[in-house]
Amino acid sequence: NLFKSNQIEPLVEALAVAVDCQKLSPLEEVNLVVQSQGMASWVALQLADRMGIWANSNIWFPRRFFNHVLQITLREDPDVQDFFDRENLIWPIVDLLHELLPRDEFLPLRHYLKGDTRSIKKYQLCHRLAQMFDQYLAFRPEMLLEWEKKSGENWQQLLWQKLVERSDNPHLAARTKNLFEQAQGANWSPFQHGVFLFGISTLPPLYLRILNEMGTHVPVFLFCLTPSEEYWVQTESRGRNDSEELWEKGHPLLASLGKVGREFQELLIENIDKIDMETDLFQANLNPHVLGRLQRDILQLTSPRTLGGEISDHQEAHPSIQLNICHGALREVEVLHQHLLHLLHSGFVSVPDEIAVLAPKMEVYAPLIEAVFPDDPK
C-alpha cells in the first residue's frame, strides 16, 4: 500500500487511519519505520493528538529495522554480534592488512601508508575501508557475492574474501539471499499486523527488495513525501542559456535540488512490483504568496515563467520566503533568534510546535544555539 503526498499532514492522517484499521489490542506493538529521530518524535506527537494516545510502538530506523526483519524471519540468534557491522570491521581489517600488505596486489596501499610510523594513517584507512564495505553490502550486494566465488583479482576483493573467512556468520548480502530462497518458510508472524514506513526519503535497493518480498506475506504501508504529482524522475539540471521548455526537463528547483528524491522514485519503480493500492493525497497550496505559488508550480511541474510577471511578498508583515546572508554560523543563529522572537511576539506563530529549525550539520550549530538562546524559557 503506497501513499503519496506533497504535504506531510495528509500522510500522517492516513497513517493514523491505517494503524486504527488494524484493530490492534493494547498489548500488540506497532512497527513504525522513520528516517530520523526528529521525525520519530514528530510522528509520535501527531498520532497521539489524532488517536488520543500513542503507546507500545516500535519506532525503528531503516538499518536496524531490516536487520531485525532478517533476524526474525531467518530465526537467527539476536544476541550474536554482527561481525560485518562497520564498527566491528575496523580491527579485523587492521589485523588483515598487517598480513596482506606485502602482497603485490596491495602495492597502492603500501605507497599510501609509506612513512606512517605511528599507524595513524593505517587506522584512518581501515576506518574508511570498513565504511566502504558497509556501503557495498547495502548498495552492491551482488558484487560481493560474486567476489566470494572467484579468486582474488584486486586488493579489495582479496581483503573481502579474508574477512568472510574470519566470520562465523553470514553478512547482510548472504542473509538477504537466504531470505529470498526461504521466503515461503520464513517466520513472518511477528509482522502480521503490518509494517508502516513513514517519510522515508531514500532506501538502498537491497532494502526495497526485502520490503517487496515482505509485502507478499504481511501488510506493508509506505507513506512517501514527493513534491510533484507529475512524473518527474527525468528532470535534469541545465545551463543558464538553455531555452528548452521546462515541460521537457522539469521544474528547475526539482532539477537542481531533487536528485535524492528522483533516485528514490526510480528505485521504487524498479524494485517494488507488488503494490495492491496506490493512494494520491496531493494538495495544492492556494495561498497567493511566493511560497504558495512555488509549491503549486512544483506540484504541477509548471514553469515559473508562465505566471505572467514577477511575484513578491516583500510588503507582507511575514514574507513566506526569506533569504538572509550572514557572515558566519554565529550570525546565522543570532538572526534566527531575532526572527523567532518576532514571529512569537507578533502572534504569527502561537505555539513552538509550529516551528521547525533545520540545519545540515546540527553539531556545528549546537554550541552556538546554547550561547545565543537564553536558558530562561521566557
Summary of the structure (lengths in Angstrom):
residues: 378
radius of gyration: 25.0
end to end distance: 45.5
largest distance: 70.4
contacts: 979
relative contact order: 0.11
helix: 53%
strand: 7%
